[in-house]
Structures are given as C-alpha cells and as structure tokens.
Amino acid sequence: MKILKPLALAFLLPFATEMASAYVPTHLHSEAKVVLMNDSLKWDAKLPFDKDVIKGKLANGFQYYIRKNSEPEKRVTMFLAMKVGSILENEKELGLAHFMEHMNFNGLKHFPKNELIDYLQKAGVRFGSDLNAYTSFDETVYQLPIPSDDPELLKNGLQVMRDWAQDAMLETDEINKERGVIMEEMRGGRGAMQRMRDQYFKVMLNGSRYADRLPIGTEEVVTKFDPEVIRNFHAQWYRPDLQSLIIVGDIDPQQMEAEVKRLFSDMKVPKDLKPRTEYKVDLLNKNQFIKVTDPEMTYTVGQIMIKHPEEKVSTVKDYRRDLLKDVFNQMINARFSELGQSANPPFIQAGVDISGFIGGIDNLGAFFISKPGQFEDGFKAVVRELDRFQKFGFTETEFKRAISSIAKSNETSYTERDKRKSESYVNAYLNHFLKDGPALSNEDRYEITKQLLPTLTLKEVENVGKEFYQDINRDVIILAPDAEKDKLPEEAAVNAWFTEIDKEDLKAYEDKVSDLPMLSKTPVKGSIKSEKSIDKIETKELILSNGVKVLLKPTKFKNDQIMISAYSPGGTSLYSDADYMSASFAGNLVNSSGIGQLNTVELQKSLTGKEVNISPYITERSEGLRGSTDKESLKTAFEMIYGYFTEPRIEDDIFQSVISKQKDMQANRENDPNFVYSDAIQRTLYGNSIRRVPYSIADLDKVSKERALEIYKDRFADASDFTFVIVGSFTEDEIKPYLEEYLAALPNKGRKEQAKDLNLYEKNKGVEKIVRKGKEAKAAVRMVIYGDYIYNDQENMNASALETILTNKLIERLREDESGVYGTGARLSYSKSPKPRYTFMIGFGTSVDKYQSLINSAIDEVKKIKQNGPSQTDLDKFKIEEKRQLELNLRENGFWTSEIMGSVQNETDPTKVTKYLEDLDKVTIESVKAAANKYLKEENFYKFILLPDAAPAK
C-alpha cells in the first residue's frame, strides 16, 4: 500500500510516484559493491551467498531465508515476497494484483474482516509505518516487523504470513467496500504527472506490455469486476512456487525454520498451473523522441535515456563491473554538481546515472530541470559534459577521490556490521529471490570490495561510461508546462544539437583543488571550567571557559557514529521585515559556500572519503549547527564548527546560483493546484506577512549577500549562549581535547539574547475557505484548529494519545466504513515558545461529491471522543505502541540528540524521558476526553477545501 521511489532519477519518472503502491524496482547497487574471496580473486567465481542465512525450499516450491540479527533487540522483521505483479494481469484483471494486496488486509482465514489490523495494533504494531505492503509490475511484497519477545505474538505473526500467502477470504462485501478505497488512491495520483505519463510511457517502455500494466489498474476494472475474477487471480497466482518468506531478527533460526516448515508445507500448487511468463522490454535499435506539456506542470524537464541489455551481477567479474559504474556515476555527477554551483548555472538541477531500469533493461539516464525559457541551454550543457567526458575522460585526481569515497563507505559499513538493522538485510534477500541478485555476507561484501577497488583503473571506468553513452536506443523525453510549449524543440532540432556539440572545440576538465588548510589561523585553546553529571541519562554537562555549554552522552548504539547539534536562541525574529529575506537565506547561503580558505568546490573535494557533515542553520527563533562524524573525521568536524563561527563565507557564484534557481523555480508555480491551495491557506491565516506567505521574485530581490553575511556573523559572533549536544561512540577522554581546542576557543561577547515574539498567531475562530484550482475531479480537505496550550509532560502525553486514537478512528470510519479516502489522519502538534500554542489538523483527499459528508463524519468522530473519551481498547493500543516504540528509540543516537536538545530549547528537565512510562500510565479515558474537550472545539475549525476549477461547492 505504500508508494516507493524508483530509480535514482525518481522525480523525473513521475509515473512512479503516482502509480499507487507501485514502483519500478531499483538496481540494488548496495548489494553489488562488496564481497569476500580469501586468497585470490577469480573473475568467473560465483559470488558467495550469505553464510549466516538459513535458506531452504519446501517440496511445494515455497522458499525461505532466515537470519538471526539482534539489532534491534527483541524484534523480528518478516517479509513475504511473491513473483506476482500487474504484469501477469489479463485485460479483465487490470489492477487486481494491487487490489489483491489490499484484500489481504481485509479478511484472512485466521483474522476475519479487519481483525488483522486490530490484533496487531493491540501488540504495538503500527499500520502503515510498520505493517505494510506494495505491488509492482513484477512482484508483491508484504512486510511485518513485530516484537519477538512474546511467543504468542511471534506465532501469530507467522500465521499472518501464512494467511497472506494463500488464505485471503475475499468476501464479496469486503471487495465492494475496497473498490472505493482504491478509487481514492487512484484519484489521489491524478494530476499533471499522471496525464503526461499516459502520453510518454509507451515511448519510455518501448511499447512493451509494461506500458499497459500500471499496478493501479483502470477505473473500469476496479469499479466493475466480478468478485469471482479476483478469486481466480488469487487461486492461480498466490501459490508456493512463486513465494518466499524472509525472516530477519532476534530469533532462534532453527526453531523458526521448523515453524516455517510446519505452517507452509501444506500449501498447494494449482492443478491447472499457468507458467509465470518473464516479460521483457525489447530494444528497438532506434532513437525515440517525445515532448509532452500540461497546464499544471510547474517546470520543464529534459531526460535522455540510453537503454542497454541488463547486466546481472552473479560473479566477481560482474561485481567488479558494477563498481566501475559506481565510480563513473560519482565522477560525472561531481562535475554536474560543480557546474550547478556556478554563478549562472545552465540548469536548475542535473545529473547522470548508469543503473538498472525494468524488464531486462539497464540505462544511462541523464536529466536536467530547465531554467524557464532556456531549455536549449540546459540540454546542451548536459550533452556537452557527457561529450567532454567522452573526448577527454576523467582526471586521475577525480578517480582517486571516487575510489576513496567508495572505500570509506565500505569501511563504515563493515565497522557497523554488528549494529546493522534487521530490515537492512531484507532487500538483499528480496533481490536474491525476485531477481537472482547477489546476497553477500557482511564479511564477503567488505573483503571483495576491499580487494577489488585497487584493481580498478581509470581507463576501465572511462570505457564503461563510453559503452553506455551511445547514440542508439536513445530516448529524449521532454515534460513541460503548456506555457513553454512554443519554446520547446522538435526532434530534428534536438538531433542537430547533438551534432553541434560533437563538433564543438571542447576543453578538457580542469580539476581545481586546494592545498590550503581549511582554517587560516589556529584557534587559541580554551579550557573546561566545570563539569556536572546527569546520572539518570548517563550524560555529562560541561561549561567551557568562554561560556559554551556542552552536553555529552557517550553511547554504544553504533560503533562509529557521533552526532553533534548546537543551539542558541535568537534567529530571524531579531531582525526587521526589511531584513527578513536576507536573514532567512543567510544560513543556507553560508552552508552552500565554503569555509575559511576553501571555496565550496574545494571544500567538497577535501571532504571526499571522510564521514563528516556539519551544517549551520538559522530559523525564526534560533541558530545553530547540526551534523555527524566518525572518530577518524572528528578533528575535521570541529574545524568545520570553528570555521562556521569564525570564518564563514558567502561566495558570489553561490549567491547568484542560489537566488537565480529560487527565481527560476517560481516561474510556473501558480500552475500547481497544491501551491495555490497552500498559498491561500497561509494568507487566510496570516494576511500578507512576509514571514509566513511564500516569497515572490520581488522578495528575492531583497536578499543582499552582504547583509546576509552580516546577519550570519552576528548570529554566530557570541558562542557564550550556545549549547552543544554530542551523542555517540566516543569517550570523554577522546572528545575533551577537541572541546578545549575548538569549542572553548569560540568568540565570547557575553550577550544575553532571547528570540522575539513576532505576535503572528492564528485567530482562534475558524472560517471556511474554498480554493478552486485544478483539472482533476478531486477534493483535498484540511480541517485545522489553533489555540493556546498548557505545556507540560502530562498534557503532551494526553495530546499524543488524542492524536493517535483519533487517527485510528478516522481511518476506521472514513476509509474502512465509508470507503471515502485512501489515507487520512489527525495531527496534534504543540510548541512552548514564544508562548504555548497547539495546532490540531485532520486531512484527507476524496472525490468532489464526498468531501462534505466526510467532513461531517470526521467532526462526528471528534464529538464522540469528546462525549465518551476513547474506548479502553483504543487507549491500550496507544499505550502498547508507545512502549514498543520507546524500546527502539532508547537505542538510537538520533533520539537522544533530539531529546536532550529539546530539553535545552524548551528549558525542561533533560531526564524527563526516564519517567516517560510513568506519564504514559497516567493517561486515562478521562484525561484524553478532557484534552479533547479542551482543544477540539468544532466552532474553531478552519476548513480549507481545494476543488477543481469548475466544481460546485457542496
């Protein structure tokens, strides 16, 4: 039911994100990057299968992969994969593979009706984020991560997988109810991208069967098919010889294997067995061209796809070739990144990727987002860089950096092997079952990559790129707004551009690097003035000689990950509206530029092969830094921190590039119904405040590079009110020298600042606002309440309970009972500063004729919880979900960084997490009911409704 992104260029293949639960499978480079051979590498040797996996096949053809992994503890992840997707459908079944996926959540042999979701929620499993599934052209995959410390739950989890495999009930009334849900899923995907996809898809897929088998199906079939048709589809294709169970987690593998054999051995293969045909996208040995426009498209995209037969990865030689492709991708995209940072970039964004596509096809895909009215410039720039590579190749320094980057990634992965999450293993085993791809152990992956990288040569990388950059089997696809139609080229013009660039007197790329150190001067070392232990959360508070506060929490959740976050109150709130645009861009402009003596390109190149990232930010009420590093790059991280305080820069080229791209992206935004809708909401709530409504091109002209740098320097001129939170795999002895040398050396002015209350608050009394924009017959609804809030730990817990319980009730009512939406939910967010406020929102998309009745249903659910409070069952679901999620969160560096920094920003007790379960136990039916009555006053609802241009209000 989830939508997954396909390919590295996902946003350029808009069909992918709109085809409802479907995705184009990626070429899994992660599994083609690493492996082990003990003595010498033999190119024709088959890649070894992961030795830590129990792999088996039952007599009926059912396969399984079982692996013990203890991260996270007391959890197991189960995936049921089947080689059944929309490609197998006949004309009367279009969309039924996806429909069948839905039906497996609407009645199973051991979990009738909606009992499956109900049962798992009672066990703390979240529908959507935990319990989920997807349907693709070639496969359907179900996922279930559950606790493994409850034998009964573990047993029933396996029973769910068994029922999913072959025991869906497929009752007629449930089928008919689900039609509406899938229609809303289909409706939600309709828009400019879908309309253009319908035109270019046959070209992209060479007129193959794939072009006519989008997993979402057709409205005609989804709304009218006879239930017997899906029962026949299920009986024919949901069979053991096309299925595999993948189990990774904190379990006993032998015991689990015995259970799999017990549960799945009795599955039957149909007597009238249909062969599972492997469909392909045939190469046409010609070039193709298509341009498509739409009135709601907001930017112009050019894409060049050069198709080649798929290269599978099964031997060491194949694996090595995949590494060569990775090196090529890194080097060519580094050039495009550098070009995009020039003062007047020829495109908004661009990139190139050699990767897998679909139906037995690989491709070299080049894309760019054009500046308005400058398609030719962008197209030629992309082709020019590819031709420059083709004529001159890469430099040795570019090659060494790419090798260094891959080597570092390999080392990092191996270092963290015993901390690797169970779900991260699943994709390899899925790919092995579905595509016969490699499934390597951590040791094999590391050793083979380590041994292969030194054998790669620059010439080989160049040859791979040249093999893929050909002038046959090439598609040129142009997607654009209607307003750009007259400016777009015909095929003859595009072909002429290729010829023109081929004849240009191109110059070889010059790899500019700097030998200068990042910092122009050595910091003057400070000292640690005081230390205090916060024993409850195993954290140490240090005050440095310049007033900087540091909170240290060493952990063992990762072997080599250190997260760093810094905060100071102030932000853009301290500057006038006249300075607002410069202030709001200041952090981004500095972050996009270099540091100290290195410009942005030099800095990026110097950081290659290092696991470090530090970024400054300025928000409305604060400024600070955030990032992470490993131990090896710890000094570099602190140098960057010191540099962002003392030697920031905004380069002319970066300033011009950032602002020009921002302007370019605004050219057609009024075409987009979602932008018009969002803009109308903000203006209804905040008038024309420059701090709340989308900025215009005229507003961008107010951004001053000089003023932005002044404001940035002002925000970081005084470190004495900064608090740093450092969490991860370090010891105090390891980190303290850096604190003294760099953080204690930061400037200190002794200022006492607080963010300013801008008094930009929504009125408590709501209004209804209908926005009309769009061609598609669909509606979007946001119902929002704003108001003052009582901020404390217990109130926050009650608010979270109210949010979760109402979300579940809305899904039950609007989706399951009324079949009116695909997705819906409630969100209750709150903040403490500048004064305690809350926002409660209900959102959903639906058909034009249903939105008013669904608004009424949503309000009715609000009234019910106000009148009666939640049921004990619903409250218990919330509590077990919170407990189970806390178990996972407490073992994450990111959680602790956020938790400790949150206590700093809100001036609350940093140890409050230790009494989280106590606060949770205090949540009652009455406390949730009280929160509902306090915050959910129906008369205060803002109702924002997006309708198509010509739709009447209901």
N, C-alpha and C positions, 0 to 999 in steps of 0.2 A: 504494500500500500504506500510505501514511501517512494519518492522520486529521487533517483540517484543521478549525479552528474556523469555524463560520459566524456571520455577523451580529455586531453589537456586543453583543447580548444572548445570546451563545452558551450560557452556562451555564444560561439559562432555557429553552433549547430542547434538552433533554437528549438527544433522539433524535439530534442532530447528532454528538455525540462518541461515540455508541455504534453508529453505523451503518457501521463498518468501511470505511475508505477513502473514505467519502462525506462530502460537506459540502454545505450549502446555499450557493450562490455569494453572495458579498457584493456590495453595491452599491459599486463602486470609487470612493469619494469622492476618493481621491488623484488620480484622473485627471479629476475634474470640478471641479478647483479652480484650474487655471492654464493660460494660453494667450496668444498674441501677435497683435495687429492693429496695423498700422503707423500709419495716420493716424487714422481714427475708427472707433469700434465700430459695426458693423452687426448689429443683433439677429438678423436672419434668415440671416446668413452661416454657412456650414458651418464647423465647427471644422477648422483645417488639420491634415493628417496630418504626423507627424514627418518632417521633410525629410532627416534623417540616416539614414533606413531605406531599404534596397532592398526593395521589395515587389513580388512577382510572382505570376503564376498560370500554371501549365502547361496544356497543351491538355487534359489529363485532369481538370482541375479542382483539382489539388493547389496549395496556396498556400504562400508562404514570406515571412518577414520576416528581413532580415539587417542587422545594425548593428555597426559597429566601436566597441569601447569597451575602454579599456586598464586598467580597474580591476575586478578585479585583473589585474596583468600576467601574460602567458603562460598565460591561462586563457580558456576559452570555455564558455558555458552554452547547451545545446541543449534545447529543449522540443518535443515532438511532441504537438500538440493535435488532438483529433478530436471532432466533434459527435455522439458516441456515448456514451450512458449508460443507466442502468437504465430510463429512461422508455420506451425503444424495445422492451423485452422483452415477449414474449407470456407466457401463463401457464405454458408449459413451459420458459421461459428465465429465470425469476426468479432473479437473482443471477449470471447468466452474463456480463454486461458486466464486472462486478467479477472474476469467475473468469477471464475472458479477459485482463484486466490482469495477473493472477498468472501466467498461462501464458506471457506474453511474457518472463518471466524464467526459463522452464523449457524452453528449446529453440527456437532460431531457425535459419534456414537456414544462416547462416554461423557460428553459435555453438550447436551442439547441446547437449542436456541442460543442465547447469549451467555450461557453458563461458563464458557471458557474464559472470557474476559473477566467476568465476575469472580471466578475462582482464583485466577492469577493475581488480580488486584488485591484480593484478601491475603495473598502471600507476599505482597510488596512489589509485584512486577508491574511496571508502568506500560500502559497501552500506547503504542506509538514510538516512544523513546526506547523501550526495551523489547516488548512484544511487537513484531512487525513482519513484513514480507514485501517482496517485489516481484513483478513479472516483466520479463524482457522478451525480445524476439525469440531467443533460443532456450531460455530457462525460466523456471520459477523457483524462488528461494524463500524459505520461511526461517525466521530466527527467534530464538527464545533464550535469553540469559536469565538464569534463576539461581537462588541460593542453593548450595549443595550440602548445607549442614543439617537439613531437615529431610530424613529418609523418605517420609511420605510425599513431600513435595517433589523430591527428585524422582521418585517412582511415577508420580502423576505427570511430571514434565516429559518423561519418556513416553507415557501413554498419549500425551498430546501429539508428539511427533508421529507416533504410530497411527493415530486417528487422522492426522493431516495427510499421511501417506496414502490412505485408501478408504477411510471410513467417514467421509463427509455425508451428512444426512440428506442434503439437497431437497428440503421440503418446499413445496410449491409456494406457500405463503411467504417463506423467508426469501425465496428467489424473487418474488414480485416486489417485496419491500426493498430489496437491494438494488433493483433497477434504478430507483430514484437517486440513491446514493452515488451510483456510478455515473449517472447523467450529470449530477452536480460536479463530480470530479472532472468529467469531460468538459462541462460548461466552464469550469474554473480555468482550464487550459486554453480556452479560446481567446484569440487576440491576434495582434499583428503577426507574431511569430508563427502561430499555427496556420494562419491564412497564407503566409509566404511559403511555409514548409510544404503545404499542399501543392505548390507550384514547382518548387525546385527539387523535391525529394526524389522524383524519378530520375532526374539527371544525376544527383549525388550517388544514388544507388544503382546506376546503370540499367534502369528499367527492370531490376530483378524483383523477385517475389517479396523481398523485404519492403519495397516501397508501398506495397498494398497490404501490409500486415502490421500496422501500428498496434501495439498492445491494447490501447484504449478501445479499439474497435469502432463501430459505427452506431449512430443513433438508431438506425433502422433495426439492426440486430439486437442491440442491448434492450430496447423497449418492447420488442415483439417476439423474441424467440420462444419457441415452445420449451417448457422446462425439461422435456424428455431429451432435447438436443444436448443440453449441458450434462445431463446424466450419462448420456452415451459418450460424450467427450471425456468425462471423468473416468468412466469404466475402461475406455480404450487407452488413455494416456497416463493415468495415475497408477502406475504399475511398477513392480520392484526392479525390473531390469533397467529402468530409466532413473532410478533414485539412489541417493546416498545420504547417510546420516553422518554429520561431523560433530564430534563432541570434544571440547577442549575445556579443561578446568581443574578445579581442586577436587578430584575424584580418584577412586581406585579403578584404573583402566581395565584390569582383568574382570572385576565384578561388573563393570559397565558393559563389557563385551558380552558377558553371559546374559545380561538383561536384554541386550540388543538381539541376540540370537533367540531368546525366549519370545520376544514380542514380535519380531519381524519375519521369522521363518515361515509363518503360515500364510503370508501374503501370496496371492495368486496372480499368475500371468494370464491375460485373456486368451481364450481358445482361438478366437479369430484375430490373431496378433497382426497388427499393421507394422510394417517396418518404419523405423524412425529415419526418414529421409534427411540427409545432410544437404541443405540448400546453400548455394554459393552466389556471390556477386561476380559475374564474369567480367573480365577485362575486355573492353571493346576495341582496343588498339586504335583509338582516335581521340581527339580532343573535343571537349564539350564546353558550352558557354550558356549561361542563363542570367538574366537580371530580373529582379522582382522588386516591386515597390508596394508600399501600403501607407494609407493616410495616417496610421497610428505609430508607424516606425519613428524612432527618435534619433537614429544615427545611421550612417552609411558604413557597411561592412564589405570589405573585399576579401575573398578567400580563394586561394589556389590549392587544389588537391591533386597530387600526382600519385596515382594508385599503382601498387605492385602486388604480386602474389605474396601471401602471408609467409613469413619466415618463423616457423615454430622453434621453440627453444627446448631441445631434448638432450643435446650433447655439450661437452665442454666447448667445442668449437662454436656451437650456436650461442652459447652463453657469452663467449668472448666477443662475438659479433654484436651482441646486444649491448655490451659495454662500449664498443666503438660508437654505436648510435647514441648512447647516453653522453659520451664525450662530445660528439658533434652537436647535439642539442644544447649542451651547456655553452659551448663556444659561440655558436651562431646567435643564441639568444642574448649572450652578454653584449654582443655587438649591437643588437637591436635596442637593448636597454640603454646603452651609451648614446645611441642616436636619438632615442626618445628624450634624453635629458639635455639636448642641445637647446639653444635659445629659441630657435624657430623649428621645432620638430615637424617633419613632413606628415606625421600622423598623430592621432591621439594615443594609440597603443598598437603594438605589432609583435609578432613572434613566429617562430618556426618550430616544427616538431616532427620527428620521424617516430611513428608509433603504429600500433595496431588499429584497425578500423572495425570491419564487420564482414561476415560472410566470406572468410578466407582471403581478406584483403588487408594489406598494410598500406600506409601512405605517408608521403611527405606533405604536411599541411602547413601552408603559410597564410597568415591572416593579418589584416590591419583594420583599425577603425579610422575612417577618413575624417579629416577636418572638413567642415561644411564647404561644399563647392570646390574642393581640392582633391577629388578622387584620383585624378591622373598623377598628381604629385606623390600621393601616398603609395599608389600602385607601383610607380616607377622606383620609388625609394626601396620598397621591399624587394623587387626584382633586381635592382642594382646591387643590393647587398649580397643576394644569392649569386649573382654573376661575379661580383668581386671575389667571393669565396671560390667560385669555380675556376676563375683565372689565376688567382694568386695563392689560394689555400689559406691556411692559418699560420700564425707565428708560433715559434717554439715556446714563447712565454705564455701564450694563451693556452697551449696544450698542457703545459706543466700545471697551470692553475686548475684546469678542469680535472686532471688526474688527481691533484691534491684534494680537491673538493670531494671527489668520489671516495678516495682513500679515507678521508676524515669521516665521512658518513658511514663507511664500512666499520671503522674502528668504534665509532659511537654505538652503532647497533650491537656490536659484539660485546662491548662493555656493559650494555644494559640488558644482555640476553636473559639473565635470571629475573629481570624486572619487567619483562615483556608481557603485555596484557594478552589474555586468552583470545580475545576477539581478533587480535592482530595476526594470529596464526591461521585463522579460518580462511582468509582469502586465498592463501596458497593451496589449501586442500580443496577449496571450491574450484580453483582453476585447474587443479590436477584432475579432478573428476569430470568437470564440464568440458575442458579444452585440452586435456592431456598435457598440461603445462608442468613446469618443474615445481617440486615441493622439497625444499632443501632444509636440512637441519641448520641451526644457528652456526655450528662449527663448520659445516661444509660451506655455507654461504660466505663466511668470513675468510676461510683459508683459500678457497678458489679465487675469490675476488682479489685477495692479497697477492696471490701468486700470478694472477693474470694481468693485473694492472701494469706491472713493469714491462710486460711483453708487448704492450700496445705501442704502436708507432704513430707519429703524426701523419705519415703518408697513408697509412691504413684508414685512419679517420677521414682524411680528405677523400679517399677513394669511395668510402661508404656514402658520404654526402653526395658525391658526383653520380654514383649509381642511382640514387633516389631522385636527384634533381635532373629530370629528363623532360623532353618536350613531346612526350606521347603519353596517352592515358591521363591527360591533364584536364581537370575541370576548373573553370573560372566561374565563380558564383558571386553575384553582387546583390546585396539586400539594402534597400534604401527607402527613405520617406518619399511619398508622392511628390513632394515639393522639389526633390532632387532629380526627378525623372528626366527632365530635358537636359541635364548636365551629365548624364551617365553615358559611357561609351557603348558603341556597338562592338560586336565580336571582331570585325575587321580592324577597328582601331586598337583593341587590346592586343591582337596579334602583331600589329605594327609596332606597338610599344616594346614587345619582347625583342623584336628585330632591332629597333633603335638602340636599346640599351646594350644589346650584344655588340653593337658597333662602336659604343662609346669608348673613349680613351680613359678607362678607369685607372685609378691609382691604388696601389696595394695599401691595405690597412696598416696604420701605424699604432703599435701598442704602446701607449704612453703610461709609464709607471713612474713612481717617485721613490727615491732612496731616502727622502727626508723622514725623520720621526714624526709621529702624529703631533706631539706637543712641542711648542717652540722653547719651552723652558721647563725645568724640573720643579715640581711642587716643593714648597717649603713644609717639611714634615711637621705635623701636629702630634697630639697625644690623646690618650683616653683618660678623661678626667674622673669618671665614676662608673661603677657597674652595679647592677641590681638584678637578682634572679626573679623570674616569674615562674615558680616551680610547677604550678598547675598545668602549664602548657609547655614546659621544658624550654623556656625562652629566656634570653638574657637581654636586659636593657642597658645600653651603654650611652653615656653622654661624652661627646668629644670636646676638645679644648676650644673649639670655635662654636660650640652650642648645638652642633648637629646631634640628633638623637638617632641611635641605631638599635633596632630590634633584631636579634639573631636567633634563628631556630634551626639548629642542625638536625637533619633527618637521615633516614636510610631508605626512603621510599624509592629513590633512584640511586644508581651507583655513581653517576657523574652529572648531576644537574643542579645548578644553583640559580635560583630566581631572585631578582633584585627589583624592588619597587621603591619609589621615593615620592613624597607628597609635601606640599606646602600650601597653605590657604592663600587665596587671592584671585588669580585667574583674570579673565577678561572683564569681570564685574567691576574692576577698579578703574576701567577706562571709559571714556565718554562714548556716546554713539558715533561721534565723528571718527574716533579711533578704532571703533569696534572691528571693522573689516581687517585692518592691519593686525590688530591683536589676535583675531580669530585664526588668521593664517600664519602667525609667527612661528608657532611650534612646528607645524607641518613644513614650512619653508626651511627652517634650520635642520629638521630631521632629514629633509631631502638633499641637503647640501653636505659638504664635507665637514671636517673638524680640524681646527688648528692649521697646520701647514699642508694638509691634504684636501684637495677638492673631492667632489663626490665620487668621480670615477676612480681616482687614485685610492680613496678610502675603500671603496668596494673591492678593488683588486687586492689591497693589502689585507683585507679580512678573509680572502678566499682560503679555504682549508682550516678556518677557525670556527669553532662552535660558539659564537658570541653574537648577541644582538642587544643593543641599548638604544632606546628611542625617547626623546624628550616630548612632552605634551603640554599644552595649555588649554584648559577647559574654562567654562564660565566661572567656576568657583575655586579653581586650584591650578597648580602647575607641578610638574614633577617628571619622573623618568620611570620607565619600565623596561624589563628585558630579562635575559637569561644568559648563562655561560656555562662552560665546563671548567674544571680546575686548570687545565692547560692554558686556557684563554682568560683566566681570572685577571691577570695584570692588564691585558688589553681592555677588558670590561671597565676596570677602574680608570684607566687612561681616558676612555671614551666619556665616562661620567665627569671626570675632571675637565675634559675638553669642552663638553657641552655647557659647563658652568663658566669657564674662564676664556675659552677661545672659540665661541660659536661663530658661524659664518652663514650668510645668505648670498650665494653666488648669482651673478647677473643672469647667466644662462638658465639656472634652475628657476629663478624668479620668473623670468619671461616664459619658460616652458610650462610651469605650474599654472600661471594665470591664463595663458593662451589656451591651454587644454580645458580649464574650467569654463572659459567663454565658449569654446567650441562645443562642449557637451550640452550647453544650454540652447543651442540653435533651434532644436526641434522638440524641446521637452513639452511644449504645450500640446503636442500631438498625443501624448500619453495620457489616457484617462486616469491612471493611478496618480500621476503627478498633479493633474488638475484637481483631483479629489483631495489629495494631501494638502495642497496649497490652500484650498477652500477651507479645510478644517483649521489649519493654523491661523488663517486670517479671521475666521469666526471667533476663535479663542483669544487671539492676541492683537487684533487690529493689524496695523502695518508695522509693528515693531521689527526693526532690522535684526534684532537678536532672536527672533522666532520664525519669521517667514523665510522662504527660500530667497537667497540673494539673487540679484539681477546682474546683467552685464554692466550696468551703470554702477552697481555696488562694487563690482570687482575693480572698476577703475579707481576706486577709493583706496585700494590696497597699495601702500607705499613700502617699497623694500627697505628704505632707510628707517621709517617709523616702525616697521615690523621688527627689525633687528634691535632698535632701541627698546621696544617693549619687551622683547625676549630677554635682553640683557638685564633690564630692570627686574623682571620676574626671577631671574637666577643670580642676581647680584648679591643676595644675602642668604647664605645657607643656614643661618642660625635657627630659622624656624622650619627647617626641613626635617622630616623623619624618614629614615631608610629602613625598609623591612627586607631582610635577607634570609631566605629559606632554602635548605637543600643539603647536598652532600659535601659538607665542609666541617672542619673542627674550628674551635675558637682560635687555636694557635695558628692555623692556616690563614684565617681571614683577618686577624687583628693587624698584621703589618700593613695590609692594604688600606685598612680603615685609617691608620695613623698617617700613612704616606699620601693618601689621596683625599679621603673624605674630611679628615681633620685639617687639611690644607685649603679647603674651600673658603671663599671670602665670607667675612662676618661683619655685618653692619649693625647687628643688634636691633633690627626693626621688629616691631610687633604689629603684625597685619592680620586682618580678617577679611574674608570676602564680603562684598557689599550686597545687601538685599535690594534687588532691582525692582521689587514690587510688581513682577509680571505674573500675576495669578489669574487663573480662570475664575469666572463668576460661578458661584455655587448653583445658580438656577440655570438649568439646561434649556436648549432650544432645538428645534428640528431644522436641519439644513439638507436640502436635496440638491445634488450636483448632477447635471446631465452631461455626460461625455462618453463617447464610445459607440462602436458599430454593433457590438455583440449584445444579444438579448440576455443580459445577466445583470445581477444587482450585487452590490457589496454594502455591508452594514457594519458600522461601528457605533456601539452604544456606550457612552462614557459618562462617568460621574467624577467630579473633582471636589475636594474639600479639605478642611483641616483635620488633623490626625493626632491621635495620642500615641507618641512614640515611646515604646518600652519593649522589653524582650517578650513579655507575655502577650501583649497586644499584637506584636509582629507574628507570633506563633498562631494566634487566632485568625489573623488575616491570611496567613498561608493556608490554614485549614479551609477557610471560606473559599479561597481561590480554587484549591484542588477539588473540593467537594462539588462546587458549582460547575466546574469544568466537566466533571464526570456526569452530572445530572443533565447538562446541556447536550452532551454527546448522546446520552441515552434518549433524550426527548427529541431533539432536532434532527439527529442522524438516524438512530435506530428505530424510534417510534414513528416519526413523521417523514423519514426519507427525504428531508428537505435540504440537507447540506452534506458536503463531504468532510469538511473539518470545521470545528468551532471550539470555543473555549472562553474561559473568563481569566482575567489577569488583574490582580490587586497589587499594585506597587506602591511603595511609600518611601519617603525621604525625611530626614531630620532637619536639614538646613536648606534655605535660610530660616524657614520655620516648618514645623511638622505638617506635611501635606500627603495626601494619597490620591491615586488615580485608579479607578475601577473601570475595566473595559470588557465588553462582550463583543466578539467579532465573528462574522461569517459571510460567505458568499452563497448566493442562491439564484433561483430564477426570478424574473421580474414579477411574476404573478404570485409569488410565495412570500416575498420579503416581509410584508406587513403581518401576515399570520405568524411567521416565525419570530418577529419582534414580540408579538403578543405572547407566544409560548415562552420565550426567554424571560420576559417580565413575570410571567406566571411562576416560573421556577424560582425567580428571586423572591416572589411573595411567599411561596411555600417555605423556603428556608427561613424567612423572617417570622412566619407564623409558627412553624413547628420545629425549627432547627433541623440539623441533619439527622438521618437515622443513625442508630448505633453502628450498623454495618458500614455505612459510608464513612463514619468517623474512624472506625477501626482500620478501614482501608488506608485512609490518610496516615494514620499513625504508623502502621507497619511499613508503608512506603518510605516515610521519613526515617525510620530506624534503619531500614536496609540501605538507604542512600547515604546516611551518615556513616555507616560502616565503611563504605567505599571512599567517601570524601576525606575521612580522617587519615587516609593513607596516600593523599595527593599533595604534592608541594604547592600546586596552584591554589588549592582550597585554603591551605594555611596562610599563604601570602595574602589572599583576598580577605580572609577572616581577620588577620592581625591588622592589615592596612585599614579595613573597615572600622575597626575599633579606634584607630588613630583619627580617621576622618570624622567619625561621629562622636568622638570623645566618650567612648563607652568602655566597659570592662573587657580587656582582651581575653579574659578567661571564661567569658560567658558561654563559650561552646561546651565547656565541661559540665554545665548544668542544662544542656540542651534537652536531654531526655527527661529531666525533671519538669522543665517547662512544657514539654510535649505531653507528659502525663496529666498536666493541669488543664489541658484543652478538653472541654466537655461539650455536650449538646447545647447546654445553656450558654456557654461562653461564645460558641460560634453563632448561635442565634442572636446574642446580644451584639456581636460585631456586625452581623447582617443588618440589624435594625439601626445601628449607629451610623453605618456608612452607606447603605444601599437604599436611598430614598428615591422612589420611582420618579417623583416630580423633578428631580435634579438631573435626570438623564439628558445628556446631549445625544441626539440621534442624527448621525451623519450617514446619508444614503447616496450611493452612486448608482445612477441609472443610465441606460444608453440615451443617445441624443433625443430620440423621438418617443421615449417611453412615457406613458402617463403615470402620474403618481397614484398609488393605491391607498 
